[in-house]
Amino acid sequence: MTTTTAAAGNGSTDTTAEAAGQPDKPFGMAVVREAEAYHDASVLRDAVSEIDKLCTAIHRAVSDAYFKDIRKDQAEGTGLTARQTAESPPVQAKIQEAVNCLHAAGDYARRLLVSTYEPPF
């Protein structure tokens, strides 16, 4: 890296980043917003990943019930239809959790939209 030495008004030389044409290091709210953007994007990704896992589990349970007559090689299931499986308490809990994660993902996605940024105060 090359730095430029500039003459200061008092006769000494100045080798600061500004004299070299490099921007000043960000500080204050600029640093906070950088961290905020990183963390918002990370939580958004995590929320979407959890939605994917939950939806995969939901789909698997309902598909297994739907195709129970076709898939003879699988272990004996619960005997529920696809609709009954979807309405069962364990699957309903997964669906509700997926919806909660979906809302969180939407909130974090909106935080990353430039035109809708609202300060916290």
Secondary structure, 3 states (H helix, E strand, C coil): CCCCCEECCCCCEECCCCCCCCCCCCCCHHHHHHHHHHHHHHHHHHHHHHHHHHHHHHHHHHHHHHCCCCCCCCCCCCCCCHHHHHHCHHHHHHHHHHHHHHHHHHHHHHHHCHHHCCCCC
